[in-house]
């Protein structure tokens, strides 16, 4: 059964994607950062760039922050600036991986003084979120060990639980702690939150305010991410996404650039869950955020590319014939079930999305419209950036 066109368009118009402040600054590989003349140098300039993405796509009204990269003295002033640009400030990301003190870990460090310092930083981020009206603390704990015997797995687990219990106790009731995981890097023997199961168990202990954050690049090759998404949705513990794409490891490439079918299958689970009355309320709280490294492409253009790919994946997932799929599953018609997905995925949804943008008062072709505006050339002259920097100048893995 074909979906109602008006309902389909309304869902696409209400899609929201959060872009990362760090995606607009100079960034690079694990070895060096590469400068671009128009790259943003301050939070104010990052917000200007993010406003361009929202202006041309219509679905990116919020910007995630990274502390201390985005630290300012007057958050009220920044909040006002964002509002004037048609934006709001989104998830706050603590930085627990760049300080010299954290070489043996932050929240899991064997040194109590270092753990205390790390907790204080996360609490600082909670206070920033409270000041700017943000609901989400997006936490990636890069802690781990590189050699067998270096530290106790269980002791580190206890340190982490104690630290995050203190953080959750300091959060307002409407706030959420989104706990990210990653199977390796920067440590190579073990990572303290290495997979979705570890994050899930931790979030169960921490209570309803703690939920799992899924970064698409943070899995071993071949991992069935859509299954993870389905299980977390069913348990009411999927807090959000960091969208990007990978070929080998945590490559942070353009969303949908390597495996667009996987992205579609993930959205298929999200759409399916949203239609299930048992779990729809939880599905509605998922935070959709981009986290990728724009080290070669124009930063705004690549962000727009990612948003367009997310729109297409969502639109295709909305086109799946749910009734035919359910019937094929019940009757064991495996080929027909798969064809239901393939038919939707093979649909060219770009004409539909152009219609949706036109109805929103936007140019149907966001990339063309952005380029025609001459924004990059103008900002290159104003900012005069593009100077090579060390990797520590700002980029979250």
MARZA-46386 format. One record per atom (N, C-alpha, C): x, y, z; residue in one letter. Coordinates in steps of 0.1 Angstrom, whole numbers, plus 2048, in hexadecimal, padded with zeros to 3 digits. Atoms other than C-alpha are relative to their C-alpha. Layout:
# MARZA-46386
XYZA/...
//
This chain:
# MARZA-46386
8087F4800X/800800800X/80980C800X/7F87F4801X/80E8227F6X/7FD80980BX/8037F67F5X/81283C812X/7F980C7FAX/8067F3804X/7FD85B811X/80A80B7FDX/7F67F6804X/8108767FFX/80180C809X/8007F57F7X/806892816X/8077FC80DX/7FA8047F3X/81087E835X/80F7FE7FDX/7F2802803X/831874824X/80780E800X/7FA7F3801X/83989981CX/80180680EX/8007FA7F2X/8308A4840X/80B7F9808X/7F58067F9X/84888A84EX/80E8057FCX/7F37FB806X/864895837X/80380F805X/7FE7F27FCX/85E8BA840X/80380180FX/7FD8007F1X/8608B1866X/80D7FA803X/7F38067FEX/88189F862X/80A80A806X/7F67F77FAX/89C8AF878X/80E7F9801X/7F28057FFX/8C28AA875X/80880A807X/7F77F67F9X/8DB8BA88DX/80E7FF7FAX/7F2800806X/8FC8C487EX/80A80480BX/7F67FE7F6X/91D8C6892X/80880C7FEX/7F87F4802X/92F8E6899X/80E7FD7FBX/7F3804804X/9508D4895X/8017FD7F1X/7FF80380FX/9478CB871X/80280C7F8X/7FD7F4808X/94B8EF866X/80D806802X/7F27FB7FDX/96E8F4874X/80A7F77F8X/7F6808806X/98F8E8866X/8027F3807X/7FF80D7FAX/9948C386BX/8087F77F6X/7F7808809X/9A78A685CX/8007F1805X/7FE80E7FDX/9B4883861X/8067FE80EX/7F98037F3X/9C4872880X/80E807800X/7F27FB801X/9E5882874X/80180F7FEX/7FF7F1801X/9DD8A686BX/7F38067FCX/80C7F9804X/9C28BF865X/8038097F4X/7FE7F980DX/9BD8D0843X/7F880C800X/8077F3800X/9B48F4840X/7F88037F4X/8077FB80BX/99990282AX/7FD80F803X/8017F27FEX/997928824X/7F3805807X/80D7FB7FBX/97292B82DX/7FC7F980DX/8048087F4X/97391484CX/7FE80A80CX/8047F87F4X/96392286CX/80B7FF80AX/7F58007F6X/97B92D887X/7FB80280EX/8067FD7F3X/9639358A3X/7F27FA800X/80E8057FFX/9419298B0X/7F78087F8X/8097F7807X/9319478A1X/8007FD7F1X/7FE80480EX/93F93E87EX/7FA7F37FDX/80580D801X/93591A883X/7F08017FEX/80E7FF801X/911925889X/7FC8077F3X/8037FA80DX/91293B86AX/7FF7F67F5X/7FF80A80AX/91C91D856X/7F47F6801X/80B80A7FEX/902906866X/7F38067FBX/80C7FA804X/8E792085EX/7FF7FF7F1X/80180280EX/8F091C839X/7FA7F27FDX/80580D802X/8E98F783BX/7F1800803X/80E8007FDX/8C88FD84CX/7F88087F6X/8077F780AX/8BF919833X/7FD7F87F4X/80280780DX/8C3902816X/7FA7F2801X/80780D7FFX/8B58E1824X/7F3801808X/80C7FE7F8X/89B8EE83DX/7FE7F680BX/80380B7F5X/8A08D0855X/80C7FF80AX/7F48017F8X/8C08D9868X/80080C80AX/8017F47F8X/8B58F2883X/80980080DX/7F88007F3X/8CD8E889FX/80F7FC7FDX/7F2802802X/8F38E68A3X/8057FA80DX/7F98077F4X/9068CE8BBX/80C808803X/7F47F97FBX/9218DE8D0X/80B7F6805X/7F58087FAX/9438D08DBX/808809809X/7F97F87F6X/9538DD8FBX/80D7F9804X/7FE7F2800X/96D8EB8FFX/8028077F2X/7FE7FA80DX/9708F18D9X/7F780C7FEX/80A7F6802X/9509068DAX/7FE80980CX/8027F87F4X/9559168FCX/80080F7FEX/8017F2801X/94A93A8FFX/7FD80680EX/8037FA7F3X/94695391CX/7F2803801X/80E7FC7FFX/92395E913X/7F77F77F8X/809809807X/90B94290AX/7F38067FCX/80C7F9804X/8EE95990AX/8018077F3X/7FD7F980CX/8FE96D8EEX/8007F67F4X/80080A80AX/90494D8DAX/7F27FB7FDX/80E805802X/8E19418DFX/7F880A7F8X/8077F6808X/8D49628D2X/8048007F2X/7FA80180EX/8EB9608B4X/7FA7F57F9X/80580C807X/8DF93D8ACX/7F18027FDX/80E7FE803X/8BA9478AFX/7FF80A7F4X/8007F680BX/8C1965897X/8037F97F3X/7FC80780CX/8CF94C87EX/7F57F57FDX/80A80A802X/8B0936881X/8047F2806X/7FB80C7FBX/8C391C896X/7FD7FF80FX/7FF8017F2X/8C390E8B9X/80C7F7803X/7F48077FCX/8E08FF8CDX/7FB7F2805X/80480E7FEX/8DE8D98CFX/8087F980BX/7F98097F7X/8F08BC8E0X/80E806804X/7F37FB7FBX/90F8C58F5X/8097F3802X/7F680B800X/92D8AE8F0X/80C803809X/7F47FE7F8X/9478AC90CX/80C7FA7F8X/7F4805806X/96B8A7901X/8097F980BX/7F88087F6X/97C88B915X/80B7F87FAX/7F6808807X/9978808FDX/80C8087FBX/7F57F9806X/9AF89C8F5X/80A80580BX/7F87FB7F6X/9BE8A6917X/80B7F6803X/7F58097FDX/9E0898921X/7FD7F880CX/8048087F5X/9D188D942X/7F87F47FDX/80980B804X/9BA87692FX/8077F47F9X/7F980A808X/9D5860920X/7FD7F2805X/80480D7FAX/9CB844938X/7F17FF802X/80F8007FFX/9A684C936X/7FB80D807X/8067F47F9X/98E867943X/7F77FB80BX/8098057F5X/97085A956X/8047F3805X/7FB80D7FCX/981838958X/80E800805X/7F27FF7FCX/9A3844961X/8037FA80EX/7FD8057F3X/9B483297EX/80380A80AX/7FD7F47F7X/9BD85498DX/7F3807804X/80C7FA7FBX/9A08619A2X/7FF80F7FCX/8007F2803X/9AB88599CX/7FC8037F1X/8037FE80EX/9A9881976X/7F17FD7FEX/80E803801X/987871979X/7F780C805X/8077F57FBX/97B88E98EX/80080B7F6X/8007F580AX/9878A7974X/7F77FD7F4X/80880380CX/976894958X/7F1802804X/80E7FE7FCX/95589396CX/7FC80F800X/8027F27FFX/9588B8972X/7FE8067F2X/8027FB80DX/95B8BE94DX/7F27FC7FAX/80D804805X/93C8AA945X/7F5808807X/80A7F87F8X/9298BD961X/80080E7FAX/8007F3806X/9358DD951X/7F78007F3X/80880180DX/9258D1930X/7F17FF803X/80E8017FCX/9058C9943X/7FB80F803X/8047F27FCX/9048ED950X/7FF8097F3X/8017F880CX/90B8FB92DX/7F27FC7F9X/80C805806X/8EE8E5920X/7F4807807X/80A7FA7F9X/8D88F393BX/7FE80F7FCX/8007F2804X/8E2917932X/7FA8037F2X/8047FE80EX/8DB91390DX/7F37F97FDX/80C807802X/8BC8FE911X/8017F37F8X/7FF80D807X/8CA8DE902X/7FC7F5809X/80580B7F8X/8BC8BD90DX/80A7F4800X/7F880C802X/8D88A5902X/80F803803X/7F28017FEX/8FB89E90FX/8057F47F8X/7FC80B808X/90C8898F4X/80E7FC804X/7F48037F9X/928876904X/8077F47F9X/7F780A805X/9448638F3X/80C7FF80AX/7F58037F6X/95C85390DX/80A7F97F8X/7F6806808X/97C84C8FAX/8097F7808X/7F88077F7X/98A839918X/8027F17FCX/7FD80E802X/99B817914X/80F7FE804X/7F18047FEX/9BD805917X/8057FB7F3X/7FA80580CX/9D67FC8FDX/8087F3801X/7F880C7FEX/9E77DE90DX/7F97F780BX/8058097F5X/9DC7BF921X/80680380DX/7FB7FE7F3X/9DF7C4946X/80280F804X/7FE7F27FEX/9E17EA943X/7F780580CX/80A7FC7F5X/9C27EE95AX/7F57F6801X/80B8097FDX/9A57DC969X/7F38047F8X/80D7FD807X/9867D9952X/7F580480AX/80B7FE7F7X/96F7D7970X/80180C808X/7FE7F47F8X/97E7F3984X/7FC80C7F7X/8037F5809X/97B80A965X/7F18017FEX/80F800801X/9577FF961X/7FA80780CX/8067FA7F4X/950809985X/80280F800X/7FD7F1800X/96182B981X/7F78077F6X/8097FA80AX/94C832962X/7F2801805X/80D7FF7FAX/92C829973X/7FE80A80BX/8007F67F6X/93483E991X/80080E7FBX/7FF7F3806X/93D85C97CX/7F38047F9X/80C7FC807X/91E85B966X/7F4800809X/80B7FE7F6X/907856984X/80080E805X/7FF7F27FCX/914877990X/7FB80A7F6X/8057F780BX/90E88796EX/7F18007FFX/80E801802X/8EB87A96BX/7F880680CX/8067FA7F4X/8E388698FX/7FF80F7FEX/7FF7F2802X/8ED8A9984X/7F78057F4X/8087FC80CX/8D78A9964X/7F2804804X/80E7FD7FFX/8B58B9962X/7F77F47FBX/80880C803X/8988A095FX/7FE7FE7F1X/80280180EX/8938A893AX/80C7FE7F8X/7F4802807X/8B78A4931X/8037F17FEX/7FC80E803X/8C6884922X/80F7FF7FEX/7F2803802X/8E9875923X/8007F57F5X/7FF80980BX/8EF865901X/80E7FA800X/7F38077FEX/90B84B905X/8047F97F4X/7FB80580DX/91F8448E6X/80A7F4804X/7F780B7FFX/9358258E1X/8097FF7F4X/7F780280BX/95281B8CBX/8097F4803X/7F980C7FDX/9647FA8C8X/80F801801X/7F27FD7FEX/9878088C4X/80380E7FDX/7FA7F3803X/99C8278C2X/7FA80B80AX/7F1800802X/9AE8398D1X/8077F5807X/7F980C7F9X/9B581B8E8X/7FE7F47F7X/80080B809X/9BC7FB8D6X/7FF7F2806X/80380D7FAX/9B97DE8EFX/7F27FF805X/80E8017FDX/9987E68FEX/7FB80F801X/8077F37FEX/97F8038FFX/7F57FE80BX/8098017F5X/96A80A91EX/7F27FF7FCX/80D802805X/94A80E90BX/8027FC7F1X/7FC80580DX/9517F88ECX/7F57FD7F7X/80B80480AX/92F7EF8DEX/7F3805806X/80D7FC7FCX/90A7F68E0X/7FB7F980DX/8048077F5X/9057DB8FAX/80680680DX/7FA7FA7F4X/91D7EB913X/7FA80D803X/8077F37FEX/90D80D90DX/7F27FE806X/80D8047FBX/8EB7FD912X/7FF7FC80EX/8008057F2X/8F47EC933X/80380C809X/7FD7F47F8X/90380D93FX/7F4809802X/80C7F87FFX/8E4820936X/7F57FB808X/80A8067F7X/8CE807947X/80380380FX/7FC7FD7F3X/8E180D967X/7FE80E804X/8017F27FEX/8E1832963X/7F1805801X/80E7FC7FFX/8BB83495FX/7FA8067F3X/8077FC80CX/8A2843946X/80680B7F9X/7FA7F5807X/8B686293EX/80C7FC7F8X/7F4804807X/8D384E930X/7FB7F77F4X/80380780CX/8CF84190CX/80C7FE7F7X/7F5804808X/8E58318F2X/8018097F3X/7FE7F980DX/8F48468D5X/8087F77F7X/7FA80980BX/8FC8338B5X/8088097F6X/7F87F980AX/9198418A0X/8027F57F5X/80080A80BX/91882F87EX/80E7FB7FDX/7F2804803X/93E82E87CX/8077F880CX/7FA8067F4X/94481E89FX/7FD7F1801X/80380F7FFX/93E7F9896X/80B7F97F7X/7F7808808X/9547DD889X/7F97FE7F2X/80580280EX/9507D6863X/7F67F5800X/80A80A801X/9317C385BX/7F580080BX/80A8007F5X/91E7CC87BX/7F28047FAX/80E7FD805X/8F87CC875X/7FB80B809X/8047F57F8X/8F17EF882X/7F1802800X/80F7FF800X/8CC7EE878X/7FA7F780AX/8058097F5X/8C77D1890X/80280780DX/7FD7F97F3X/8D87E58ACX/7F580B802X/8097F57FFX/8C18028A4X/7F27FA804X/80D8067FEX/8A27EB8A4X/7FF7FC80FX/8008057F2X/8AB7DC8C6X/7FF80B80AX/8007F57F7X/8B27FD8D6X/7F3808800X/80D7FA801X/89280C8C9X/7F67F8808X/80A8097F9X/87E7EE8D7X/80280180FX/7FE7FF7F1X/88E7F38F9X/7FF80E805X/8017F27FCX/8898198F9X/80D806804X/7F37FB7FCX/8AE81F8FCX/8088067F4X/7F97F980BX/8B782E8DAX/7FF80F802X/8017F17FEX/8C08528E2X/8038087F4X/7FD7F780BX/8CF85E8C2X/80B7F97F7X/7F680580AX/8E785A8A4X/80B80B7FFX/7F67F8806X/908868899X/8017FA7F2X/7FF80580EX/904864873X/80D8047F9X/7F47FF809X/92285F85DX/8017F37F8X/7FF80C807X/92F843847X/80F7FB801X/7F38057FEX/94D82C848X/8037F67F4X/7FC80A809X/961816830X/8087F5808X/7F78097F9X/97B807848X/7FE801810X/8017FE7F1X/97A81686CX/7F780C802X/8097F47FEX/96C83687AX/80480B7F7X/7FB7F780AX/97184985AX/7F980D800X/8087F3800X/956864860X/7FE8067F2X/8027FC80EX/94E86683BX/7F28057FFX/80E7FA802X/92F87782CX/7F67F5802X/80B8097FDX/90F867838X/7FB7FA7F3X/80680780BX/90384D81FX/80A7FF7F4X/7F780080BX/922850809X/8067F27FDX/7FA80D802X/92F82C80DX/7F57F5800X/80A80B7FFX/911817817X/7F2806801X/80D7FA7FFX/8F082980FX/7F57F6803X/80B80A7FDX/8DC809811X/7FF7FD80FX/8008017F2X/8E7805835X/7F880B807X/8077F47FBX/8DA82883CX/7F17FF7FEX/80E803803X/8B981F82CX/7FA7F680AX/80580A7F7X/8B6800841X/7FF80480EX/8017FA7F2X/8BD813861X/7F3809801X/80C7F87FFX/8A182C858X/7F47F77FEX/80B809801X/88B80F84FX/7FB7FB80EX/8038047F3X/88D804873X/7FA80B808X/8057F47F9X/887827880X/7F18037FCX/80D7FE805X/86882B86AX/7F77F5806X/80880B7FBX/85B808874X/7FD80280FX/8027FE7F2X/860810899X/7F680C803X/8097F57FFX/84E831895X/7F17FD7FEX/80E805802X/82F81E889X/7FB7F680AX/80480A7F6X/82F8068A6X/7FC80880DX/8057F87F4X/8198148C2X/8077FC80DX/7F98047F3X/82D8018DCX/80D808802X/7F37FA7FEX/84D8148D6X/80180E7F9X/7FF7F3807X/8448338C2X/80480C808X/7FB7F47F8X/84884C8DFX/80F800802X/7F18007FFX/86C8418E4X/8078037F3X/7FA7FD80DX/8738428BFX/80080F7FDX/8017F2803X/8688668BEX/80B809807X/7F77F87F8X/8848718D6X/80F7FE7FAX/7F3803806X/8A18658C0X/80680D7FBX/7F97F4805X/8BB8818B9X/8087FC7F4X/7F980380DX/8C7881895X/80B80A7FEX/7F47F7801X/8EA890894X/80A7FB7F6X/7F4803809X/90689187AX/80D801808X/7F37FF7FAX/92988A886X/80A7FB7F5X/7F780480AX/94288A869X/80B80A7FEX/7F47F7801X/96489885FX/8018057F2X/8007FA80EX/9638B0841X/80E8057FEX/7F27FB801X/9888B083BX/8058027F1X/7FC7FE80EX/9898B0815X/7F58087F8X/80B7F9806X/9668BB809X/7FD80E806X/8057F37FBX/9588DE80DX/7F77FC80CX/8078047F3X/94A8DC831X/7F18017FFX/80E7FD801X/9288EB82AX/7FA7F77F5X/80580880BX/9238D8809X/7FF7F1805X/80080E7FBX/92C8B781AX/7F57FE80AX/80B8017F6X/9148BD836X/7F28007F9X/80D800808X/8F88C581DX/7FF7F27F9X/80180D805X/9018A580BX/7FB7F6809X/80480A7F6X/8FD89182BX/7F1802803X/80F7FD7FDX/8DB8A2832X/7F87FA7F5X/80880580BX/8CF89A80FX/7FF7F0800X/80080F7FFX/8D9875813X/7F77FB80BX/8098037F5X/8C7874834X/7F18017FCX/80E7FE805X/8A8882824X/7FC7F57F7X/80480A80AX/8A9869808X/7FE7F2807X/80280D7F9X/8AE84B820X/7F3800808X/80C7FF7F9X/891857835X/7F47FF7F7X/80B80080AX/87A85D817X/7FE7F27FBX/80180E806X/88283A809X/7FA7F780BX/8058097F5X/87B82A82BX/7F1802802X/80E7FD7FFX/85983C82CX/7F87F97F5X/80780680CX/85182C80AX/7FE7F1801X/80180F7FFX/854808816X/7F17FC802X/80E8057FFX/8337F6812X/7FF7F780CX/7FF8077F4X/82F7EB836X/7F67F5801X/80980B800X/8107D6830X/8057F47F8X/7FB80A808X/81F7C3814X/80C7F9807X/7F58067F9X/83F7BE829X/7FC7F780BX/8058097F5X/82C7B1847X/7FA7F37FBX/80780C806X/818799831X/80B7F67FBX/7F5808805X/83878C820X/8077F980CX/7F98057F5X/848787842X/7F87F4807X/80980A7F9X/82A774851X/8007F37F8X/80280C808X/82875D833X/80E7FA7FBX/7F3806803X/84E756831X/8058037F2X/7FB7FC80DX/85276780FX/80C809800X/7F37F87FDX/876772814X/8038097F4X/7FC7F880CX/87C77E7F0X/7F680C800X/8097F5800X/85C7937F1X/80280A80BX/7FD7F67F5X/8657A2813X/80C8097FCX/7F47F8804X/8877AC806X/7FD80A7F4X/8037F780BX/8787BA7E6X/7F880C805X/8077F47FBX/8617D17FBX/80A80B804X/7F57F67FDX/8817E1808X/8078057F4X/7F87FC80CX/8937E17E7X/7F880A7F7X/8097F7808X/8757F17D5X/80080E805X/7FF7F37FAX/87580E7EEX/80E8067FEX/7F27FA801X/89B8127EDX/8038047F2X/7FD7FD80EX/89B8127C7X/7F880C7FBX/8087F5805X/88282E7C5X/80880D800X/7F97F3801X/8908507BAX/7F780A807X/8087F77F7X/8838667D6X/80480F7FEX/7FB7F2801X/8968857CAX/7F580A7FBX/80B7F7804X/8778947B7X/7F780380BX/8097FE7F5X/86288F7D6X/80780A80AX/7F97F77F6X/87C8A17ECX/80180E7FAX/8007F3806X/87F8BD7D3X/7F2807802X/80D7FA7FEX/8598C27D6X/7FF80480FX/8017FC7F2X/85C8C27FCX/80780C803X/7F87F47FEX/8778DC7FBX/7F980C7FAX/8077F5807X/8638F27E3X/7F4804809X/80B7FC7F7X/8458F07FBX/80580680DX/7FA7F97F5X/85C8FB817X/80580D7FDX/7FB7F3804X/866919803X/80F8007FDX/7F1802802X/88990B7FCX/8037FE7F1X/7FB80480DX/89D9077DCX/7FF7F0800X/80180E800X/8968E37D1X/80E7F9800X/7F2805801X/8BC8DE7CCX/80980780AX/7F87F97F6X/8CE8E77ECX/80E8037FDX/7F27FE803X/8F18E27E0X/80280B7F5X/7FF7F680AX/8EC8F67C1X/7FD80E806X/8047F37FAX/8DB9127D5X/80B805809X/7F57FC7F8X/8F79137EEX/80C8057F8X/7F57FC809X/9129157D3X/7FD80D7F9X/8047F4808X/8FF9307C0X/80180C809X/8007F47F7X/8FF9467DFX/80E806802X/7F37FB7FFX/92594A7DFX/80580180EX/7FD7FF7F2X/927944805X/80F7FC803X/7F28047FDX/948931805X/80A80A7FCX/7F67F6805X/95B94A7F0X/80080C809X/8017F57F7X/94E966806X/8077FE80DX/7FA8037F3X/958955826X/80F7FE800X/7F2802801X/97A94B819X/80780E800X/7FA7F37FFX/981970814X/80080680EX/8027FA7F3X/97397A836X/8097F980AX/7F98087F5X/98495E84AX/80F7FE7FDX/7F2802804X/9A5959837X/8067F4807X/7FB80B7F9X/9A8937847X/8087F77F7X/7F980A808X/9B6917838X/80E7FD804X/7F28037FBX/9D691584DX/8007F3806X/7FF80E7FAX/9E28F2856X/80180180FX/8008007F1X/9DC8E987AX/8027F2804X/7FF80D7FAX/9E38CC891X/7F27FA801X/80D8067FFX/9C78B3895X/7F880580CX/8067FC7F4X/9BF8C08B7X/7F880D7FFX/8077F3802X/9B08E08A8X/7F17FE800X/80F8027FFX/98E8D08A9X/7FA7F67F7X/80880A808X/97E8B089DX/7FE7F4809X/80380C7F8X/96C8958B0X/7FF7F47F8X/80080C807X/9728728A5X/7F27F9801X/
//
